[in-house]
Amino acid sequence: MTWAMFMDAASAVSGARDFVGVTAAVLLVALLVNVFARHRRRELRRAVILYLVYALGIVLQVVAARFGPAGGTQWLGILTDIVLGLALVHLTAIVVIDLAFVAVAIELPTLIVDVLVGIAYCIATGTVLSMHGVDLTSFVAVSTVAAAVLTLGLQNTVGNVIGGLALQFDGSIEPNQWVQLDNGKQGKVKVVRWRHTLLETRDGDTLVVPNATLLQSNILVLGKRDGKQGPHRMWVSFQVDFRFAPTRVIGVVEEALRNQAIPNIATDPPLDCICMDFARDGHESYVIYSIRYWLVDLAKDDPTSSRVRERLYAAMTRAEIPFAIPMYRTQVIADSQDARRESRVAKARQAMDSVELFRPMTPDERQSIAECLVPAWFAPGEVMTRQGAVAHWLYVLASGKAEIRVQSEGGSERLVTTIEGPGFFGEMGLMTGESRTASVVAVTACDCYRLDRGTFEQVIKQRPEIAQEVATVLAERRVRLGLVAKRQSIAPGMEDAEARELLKRVRSFFGL
């Protein structure tokens, strides 16, 4: 055996020994990834592929050393060592970046990781070549010429790569941020890759934007100010007839929308209503308003605006402020107002007939009250009455479901019971003038009618004995609800005593 053949065989045996250590390292890293970072299996797969190529190189070295010509394993050994170096770099990157950094809550951008790994690849390759006595000067020269040729032929691709690096290093956009492009399209940044950036739209689509395009155009990062991510301002517009003063419209809208928090809307800064402009068409007669609110989760813009419109419609309906209607429809609507009023009174009368509070009254008395009831529509989540407030009216719940809640001195709120239409609530404010003892919150859309003190006072003064009958109904209701909340049973005579006390307070309040 010649000296060259001996050296080839020795090199092959040395490579076979290293193979055992590399195999153990691959198995250890694979175990750690499967236990602590299963989502990083893709990176592990690349390392395993490099390991298999390295193993194949070891086998080829052994075969060449045994059957090949003398010195035939030199370049095969160099290539095998280069692959070994790449595999070790990749395994190290997995341990440091995907396991150690993640454990201490450090997450590097994808492109920066790729650049670091690429630099480590170059260092490992240069080290292997230097160890084998290869002239790196000529190797670098050839690599530079090849890189220049590729750059000239792939200018667009290189521009996208440089754009991706620039976006990552200067932090212009980051994953999970919402951005708006020059064409108006919006999307959440999923990942910034070498050639392009992926944006996920609200339509369930993915928008692929070349990085060079992002660098050359204006990008609006939604909800970001002073380097911090926050809510994004949204607008909901509506129109109201000139007959209603802007001061009143704005007051009604802001009170209704601020009264109870709306999901996904920030409380600071608070939402507000703005008088934007007056109609300029010449043949229209309305004022333009906009509600400004601050959206927390930008993915739910339309559902949140829908909730705002629900509250807006409910508030305007209760205040009897109609939305603007084109002038050419005015005559048609005026002709139908009587029919709509008759329908409203009939619906209110039907709700009253189903409520126990009004059963002691005669049909004529119920009809006179039904004609004076004021519609009050509530959207889901709205506070219908608030504990501690003073209001001399009651609500007739025609349809819908609401919760009766009581707030303790500590500030916690407790659910007492639920009420479903047809029903009523707020009766003590009407009958005795006392403040609300509980809050009532709409669970579903609630169609209500409001009975004011003046209307009820006219009826009760014409026939004072109604007070006795109504007091009896209210006493039964109060005792039943109170004891249900306390989980106690009704004692004999409890309802009669409550009825006498209520009757006394009703007579005092109405001056009977």
VOGU-3710 file (C-alpha; in Angstrom, 3 decimals, decimal comma):
1> mtwamfmdaa> 0,000/0,000/0,000  1,397/3,383/-0,968  1,549/6,375/1,385  -1,359/8,103/-0,437  -3,600/5,063/-0,068  -2,694/4,864/3,614  -3,641/8,495/4,202  -6,986/8,032/2,396  -7,803/5,023/4,554  -6,837/6,873/7,735
11> savsgardfv> -9,013/9,816/6,752  -11,953/7,511/6,126  -11,540/5,842/9,520  -11,395/9,259/11,217  -14,580/10,325/9,384  -16,292/7,147/10,547  -15,464/8,007/14,167  -16,847/11,538/13,780  -20,019/10,058/12,327  -20,965/8,570/15,708
21> gvtaavllva> -20,663/11,929/17,467  -22,658/13,765/14,787  -25,375/11,101/14,923  -25,670/11,518/18,701  -25,907/15,302/18,304  -28,698/14,991/15,718  -30,682/12,610/17,941  -30,285/14,890/20,985  -31,429/17,993/19,111  -34,350/16,072/17,589
31> llvnvfarhr> -35,444/15,022/21,086  -35,273/18,597/22,387  -37,263/19,951/19,439  -40,002/17,338/19,820  -40,306/18,051/23,547  -39,970/21,848/23,689  -40,501/23,235/20,169  -42,599/20,950/17,998  -43,438/23,873/15,714  -39,727/24,041/14,720
41> rrelrravil> -39,691/20,633/13,058  -39,213/22,233/9,648  -35,786/23,570/10,670  -34,919/20,180/12,154  -35,850/18,534/8,859  -33,215/20,611/7,034  -30,551/19,590/9,534  -31,506/15,926/9,119  -31,174/16,232/5,327  -27,659/17,676/5,696
51> ylvyalgivl> -26,843/14,874/8,121  -27,971/12,230/5,620  -25,826/13,824/2,890  -22,894/13,793/5,292  -23,538/10,115/6,097  -23,586/9,313/2,379  -20,252/11,112/1,999  -18,752/8,973/4,769  -19,908/5,808/3,021  -18,494/6,975/-0,319
61> qvvaarfgpa> -15,174/7,813/1,351  -14,896/4,312/2,807  -15,754/2,721/-0,562  -13,329/4,980/-2,444  -10,548/4,294/0,058  -11,007/0,559/-0,433  -11,609/0,274/-4,144  -10,757/3,646/-5,692  -7,447/5,004/-7,026  -4,830/6,409/-4,716
71> ggtqwlgilt> -5,687/9,930/-3,505  -9,166/9,681/-4,936  -10,916/10,669/-1,708  -9,352/14,127/-1,306  -12,123/16,261/-2,838  -14,784/13,842/-1,603  -13,458/14,396/1,896  -13,516/18,159/1,449  -17,151/18,112/0,320  -18,118/15,778/3,156
81> divlglalvh> -16,468/18,048/5,724  -18,243/21,084/4,248  -21,600/19,335/4,575  -20,640/18,357/8,126  -19,875/21,996/8,919  -23,228/23,121/7,490  -25,067/20,482/9,505  -23,334/21,546/12,725  -24,153/25,206/12,017  -27,816/24,328/11,500
91> ltaivvidla> -27,964/22,211/14,664  -26,344/25,036/16,643  -28,845/27,529/15,237  -31,736/25,319/16,329  -30,380/24,974/19,879  -29,518/28,661/20,309  -32,255/30,476/18,349  -35,206/28,075/18,370  -34,741/26,681/21,877  -32,599/28,921/24,095
101> fvavaielpt> -33,785/32,306/22,780  -37,444/31,253/22,803  -37,072/30,027/26,392  -36,081/33,561/27,456  -38,754/35,210/25,245  -36,346/36,435/22,544  -37,595/36,000/18,988  -35,456/37,185/16,073  -36,993/38,078/12,690  -36,820/35,330/10,062
111> livdvlvgia> -34,549/37,229/7,678  -32,066/38,128/10,411  -31,863/34,466/11,407  -31,289/33,516/7,773  -28,515/36,129/7,445  -26,777/34,910/10,610  -27,003/31,292/9,500  -25,751/32,249/6,037  -22,728/34,034/7,507  -22,029/30,979/9,672
121> yciatgtvls> -22,278/28,795/6,542  -19,634/30,927/4,808  -17,318/30,830/7,830  -17,684/27,047/8,151  -17,021/26,526/4,433  -13,966/28,806/4,488  -12,610/27,058/7,571  -12,918/23,607/5,967  -11,267/24,754/2,745  -8,439/26,394/4,693
131> mhgvdltsfv> -7,884/23,215/6,724  -7,540/21,229/3,515  -5,035/23,701/2,054  -7,302/25,206/-0,618  -6,309/28,698/-1,836  -9,170/30,913/-0,590  -8,043/33,896/-2,693  -8,912/32,244/-5,981  -12,068/30,792/-4,476  -13,251/34,227/-3,308
141> avstvaaavl> -12,417/35,768/-6,702  -14,458/33,190/-8,564  -17,322/33,611/-6,104  -17,270/37,413/-6,540  -17,445/37,183/-10,316  -20,315/34,695/-10,112  -22,171/36,903/-7,630  -21,777/39,949/-9,915  -23,167/38,032/-12,906  -26,126/36,783/-10,873
151> tlglqntvgn> -26,800/40,294/-9,526  -26,977/41,775/-13,033  -29,261/39,044/-14,250  -31,533/39,045/-11,193  -31,858/42,753/-10,385  -35,537/42,554/-9,365  -34,930/39,580/-7,116  -31,913/41,232/-5,516  -33,980/44,389/-4,991  -36,643/42,374/-3,206
161> vigglalqfd> -34,016/40,678/-1,042  -32,452/44,016/-0,081  -35,938/45,380/0,597  -36,717/42,489/2,899  -33,492/43,024/4,828  -34,178/46,750/5,116  -37,711/46,171/6,414  -36,413/43,737/9,015  -33,490/45,811/10,248  -35,241/49,196/10,495
171> gsiepnqwvq> -38,440/47,728/11,986  -40,754/49,553/9,547  -43,295/46,756/9,700  -43,484/43,781/12,017  -45,524/40,567/12,116  -49,119/40,925/13,416  -49,251/44,635/12,518  -52,072/45,897/10,297  -50,940/47,937/7,306  -52,638/49,747/4,446
181> ldngkqgkvk> -51,032/49,926/0,987  -51,213/52,762/-1,539  -54,097/51,018/-3,326  -56,172/51,024/-0,129  -55,877/47,311/0,595  -55,385/46,400/4,245  -53,911/43,290/5,785  -52,103/41,909/8,818  -48,407/41,213/8,333  -47,869/37,479/8,559
191> vvrwrhtlle> -44,147/37,216/7,748  -41,433/39,170/5,913  -39,543/36,787/3,648  -36,533/37,246/1,373  -38,473/38,143/-1,766  -41,905/39,200/-0,531  -44,083/39,993/2,471  -47,291/38,080/3,198  -50,381/40,036/4,317  -53,525/38,289/5,583
201> trdgdtlvvp> -56,680/40,221/4,655  -60,023/40,248/6,443  -61,524/38,332/3,506  -59,542/35,227/4,396  -57,038/35,804/1,577  -53,258/36,175/1,562  -51,731/39,149/-0,269  -48,176/38,639/-1,597  -46,367/41,998/-1,852  -42,806/42,224/-3,282
211> natllqsnil> -40,450/43,793/-0,763  -39,153/46,294/-3,336  -42,733/47,563/-3,774  -43,047/48,141/-0,041  -39,841/50,183/-0,012  -40,915/52,344/-2,950  -44,456/53,112/-1,738  -46,100/54,703/1,277  -47,179/52,185/3,904  -49,743/53,163/6,539
221> vlgkrdgkqg> -49,214/51,175/9,741  -52,638/51,184/11,385  -52,900/51,933/15,097  -49,196/52,662/15,601  -48,076/55,932/17,162  -44,836/56,907/18,919  -43,508/53,420/18,249  -46,331/51,797/20,214  -49,240/49,738/18,946  -52,666/51,051/19,945
231> phrmwvsfqv> -56,273/51,307/18,741  -57,212/52,577/15,285  -59,799/55,309/14,730  -62,943/54,329/12,835  -65,920/56,286/11,477  -69,645/55,550/11,279  -71,637/58,206/9,397  -75,357/58,991/9,409  -77,711/61,814/8,419  -80,476/63,585/10,336
241> dfrfaptrvi> -83,065/66,117/9,201  -82,440/69,864/9,737  -85,391/70,027/12,145  -83,304/68,542/14,952  -80,570/70,646/16,510  -77,031/69,222/16,299  -76,582/69,773/20,031  -79,498/67,466/20,815  -78,491/64,810/18,284  -74,906/64,715/19,528
251> gvveealrnq> -76,048/64,545/23,167  -78,451/61,663/22,499  -75,888/59,644/20,535  -72,944/60,139/22,911  -75,026/59,375/26,006  -76,273/56,114/24,489  -72,894/54,945/23,190  -70,935/55,859/26,318  -73,532/54,544/28,739  -72,338/50,943/28,403
261> aipniatdpp> -69,003/49,729/27,040  -69,131/48,195/23,564  -66,853/45,171/23,010  -63,668/45,862/21,020  -63,925/49,652/21,448  -61,343/51,483/23,579  -62,606/53,714/26,361  -59,551/55,988/26,133  -59,814/58,036/24,055  -63,618/57,967/24,327
271> ldcicmdfar> -65,838/57,772/21,272  -67,649/60,936/20,228  -70,178/62,245/17,734  -69,256/65,033/15,323  -71,416/67,299/13,163  -69,486/66,987/9,912  -71,338/69,128/7,382  -74,667/70,285/5,954  -76,131/68,893/2,753  -75,055/70,882/-0,292
281> dghesyviys> -77,142/69,216/-3,013  -79,808/71,911/-2,980  -82,660/69,420/-3,126  -81,740/67,571/0,071  -82,280/68,708/3,647  -80,125/66,947/6,214  -77,109/67,282/8,495  -74,185/64,878/8,194  -72,859/63,348/11,428  -70,079/60,857/12,157
291> irywlvdlak> -69,337/58,702/15,163  -65,613/58,379/15,855  -64,512/55,378/17,882  -61,199/53,611/18,512  -61,000/49,989/17,372  -58,917/47,588/19,491  -58,881/44,421/17,341  -58,488/45,599/13,752  -59,609/42,246/12,368  -63,169/42,885/13,643
301> ddptssrvre> -63,855/46,264/12,080  -67,194/45,544/10,378  -68,775/43,614/13,310  -67,795/46,420/15,700  -69,220/49,108/13,411  -72,396/47,034/13,225  -72,711/47,112/17,038  -72,235/50,877/16,958  -75,051/51,208/14,410  -77,304/49,023/16,573
311> rlyaamtrae> -76,784/51,343/19,542  -77,220/54,375/17,295  -80,524/53,123/15,911  -81,809/52,302/19,389  -80,856/55,722/20,748  -82,411/57,621/17,847  -85,587/55,563/18,065  -85,994/56,225/21,775  -85,379/59,941/21,250  -87,864/59,960/18,345
321> ipfaipmyrt> -85,250/61,446/16,012  -85,672/59,846/12,592  -82,825/59,468/10,162  -82,865/61,737/7,109  -85,132/60,687/4,256  -84,887/61,940/0,647  -87,360/64,781/0,054  -89,144/63,036/-2,803  -90,291/60,390/-0,293  -91,678/62,864/2,251
331> qviadsqdar> -95,239/62,844/0,915  -95,415/59,064/0,776  -94,201/58,783/4,364  -96,564/61,493/5,584  -99,489/59,559/4,100  -98,466/56,436/5,966  -97,878/58,022/9,381  -101,458/57,465/10,526  -101,307/53,808/9,558  -98,015/53,379/11,378
341> resrvakarq> -99,388/55,070/14,480  -102,407/52,741/14,521  -100,089/49,762/14,170  -97,884/50,998/17,013  -100,852/51,552/19,333  -102,239/48,101/18,520  -98,877/46,493/19,272  -98,544/48,425/22,520  -102,074/47,433/23,542  -101,313/43,794/22,844
351> amdsvelfrp> -98,227/43,984/25,076  -100,219/45,685/27,853  -102,942/43,025/27,744  -100,314/40,386/28,475  -98,822/42,211/31,468  -100,299/41,539/34,905  -99,792/45,131/36,073  -102,524/46,443/33,740  -105,103/43,685/34,250  -106,999/45,593/36,980
361> mtpderqsia> -107,732/48,339/34,432  -110,703/48,452/32,091  -110,218/48,066/28,283  -110,802/51,788/27,803  -108,190/52,656/30,411  -105,654/50,357/28,786  -106,450/51,871/25,393  -105,884/55,417/26,621  -102,532/54,396/28,103  -101,518/52,506/24,931
371> eclvpawfap> -102,079/55,643/22,851  -99,619/57,540/25,044  -96,872/54,922/25,271  -93,515/56,006/23,811  -91,516/53,400/21,818  -88,128/52,599/23,345  -85,992/50,107/21,437  -82,773/48,772/23,018  -79,847/47,006/21,342  -78,141/43,980/22,942
381> gevmtrqgav> -75,797/45,021/25,743  -77,433/48,386/26,437  -78,301/49,468/29,966  -82,077/50,051/29,999  -82,227/51,382/33,551  -79,314/52,012/35,882  -79,267/51,351/39,617  -79,512/54,548/41,636  -81,002/56,632/38,821  -84,246/58,581/39,356
391> ahwlyvlasg> -86,834/58,316/36,564  -90,615/58,561/36,913  -91,618/55,987/34,330  -91,812/52,256/33,756  -91,035/50,100/30,716  -93,365/47,624/29,071  -91,220/44,907/27,489  -93,104/43,713/24,401  -90,408/41,300/23,202  -86,821/40,416/24,027
401> kaeirvqseg> -84,858/39,321/27,075  -83,158/41,397/29,768  -81,191/40,780/32,964  -81,847/42,434/36,328  -78,523/43,083/38,079  -77,745/44,529/41,507  -74,451/46,202/42,341  -73,043/45,728/45,833  -71,188/48,337/47,858  -67,890/46,750/46,806
411> gserlvttie> -68,659/47,400/43,153  -69,318/43,811/42,083  -72,473/43,139/40,086  -74,786/40,191/40,757  -77,451/38,750/38,480  -80,800/38,638/40,288  -83,107/37,295/37,598  -84,052/37,622/33,936  -87,185/39,074/32,407  -88,653/38,196/29,013
421> gpgffgemgl> -91,380/39,901/27,031  -94,177/40,451/27,600  -93,301/41,954/30,963  -92,477/45,201/32,737  -89,821/46,789/34,934  -89,035/50,130/36,560  -92,499/50,270/38,151  -91,346/51,731/41,476  -90,008/54,841/39,779  -93,474/55,409/38,285
431> mtgesrtasv> -95,575/54,471/41,316  -93,558/55,897/44,200  -90,811/58,049/42,654  -88,011/56,133/44,335  -84,645/55,629/42,629  -83,867/52,483/40,674  -82,981/49,611/42,966  -81,353/47,546/40,197  -79,905/47,848/36,717  -81,644/46,248/33,752
441> vavtacdcyr> -79,426/45,256/30,797  -80,697/44,061/27,422  -79,505/40,562/26,558  -81,194/40,515/23,154  -82,808/43,237/21,101  -85,662/44,530/23,282  -88,802/46,170/21,936  -90,137/48,342/24,769  -92,691/51,065/25,468  -92,239/53,732/28,095
451> ldrgtfeqvi> -95,094/54,858/30,349  -94,564/58,313/31,886  -95,937/59,493/35,221  -98,258/62,078/33,630  -100,171/59,497/31,575  -100,606/57,105/34,482  -101,568/59,943/36,821  -104,508/60,914/34,599  -105,883/57,366/34,748  -105,336/56,827/38,442
461> kqrpeiaqev> -106,944/60,161/39,405  -110,042/59,375/37,355  -110,415/56,059/39,232  -108,384/56,111/42,481  -109,344/52,532/43,389  -106,916/51,364/40,693  -104,127/52,240/43,130  -105,260/49,472/45,493  -105,365/46,858/42,744  -102,038/47,887/41,236
471> atvlaerrvr> -100,383/47,953/44,661  -101,512/44,369/45,231  -99,957/43,224/41,924  -96,714/45,067/42,643  -96,522/43,673/46,164  -96,770/40,092/44,901  -94,050/40,784/42,335  -91,675/42,508/44,776  -92,027/39,815/47,431  -91,532/37,043/44,881
481> lglvakrqsi> -88,450/38,593/43,291  -86,907/39,604/46,596  -87,260/36,195/48,170  -86,098/34,402/45,059  -82,924/36,471/45,157  -82,448/35,567/48,840  -83,629/31,962/48,304  -86,298/32,226/50,996  -89,914/31,078/51,088  -92,951/33,398/51,243
491> apgmedaear> -94,345/33,749/54,761  -98,152/34,141/55,356  -99,292/37,769/55,271  -96,062/39,047/53,762  -97,699/40,101/50,488  -100,597/41,873/52,290  -98,208/43,896/54,424  -96,159/44,848/51,374  -99,329/45,852/49,497  -100,471/48,157/52,316
501> ellkrvrsff> -97,080/49,845/52,441  -97,011/50,302/48,662  -100,532/51,709/48,577  -99,581/54,267/51,182  -96,553/55,378/49,136  -98,518/55,501/45,860  -101,224/57,712/47,403  -98,597/59,994/48,823  -96,685/60,274/45,532  -99,766/61,066/43,410
511> gl> -101,489/63,181/46,091  -104,570/60,938/46,319
//
